[in-house]
Amino acid sequence: MTLKRVLVNIFLPLVLLITIIIVGHQTQVQVRKSAENEVTNN
């Protein structure tokens, strides 16, 4: 196992996880905003 290999094995899943969390959070915010808009419009 080279150092580069170790870094890739740790770094890649971490980046993926962070991306998923950010995307999930953005989606939640969007859903909440549209839900609020529907409530105020009706």
N, C-alpha and C positions, 0 to 999 in steps of 0.2 A: 504493500500500500504506500503510494507516494503521498507527499503532503498535499499536492494538487488534487489528487483523488479524494483525499479526506475532506478537503475544503469543499469540493464539488458535492460530495455526499451530504455534507451538513448544510451548505449554503443554499443549494437548489431547493430542497424541501422547505426551507425557511422562507425563501422568496415566494414560493408557491403558496405557502400558508398565509403569508402577509397579503398577497394579492387577493386570495379568496376572501379573507376577512374584510379587506377594503371594499371589494366588489359587493359582498353581502351587506355591508353597512350602507353603502350607497343605495342599493336596491331597497333596503328597509326605509331609508329616508324618503325615497321617491314614493314608495307605497303609502307611507304615512301622509305625505303632502297631498297626494291625489285623493286619499280618503278624506282628509280635512276639507279639500276643495269641494268634494261631492256633498259633504254635510252642509257646508255653508251655502252651496248653490241650491240645495233642495230646501 
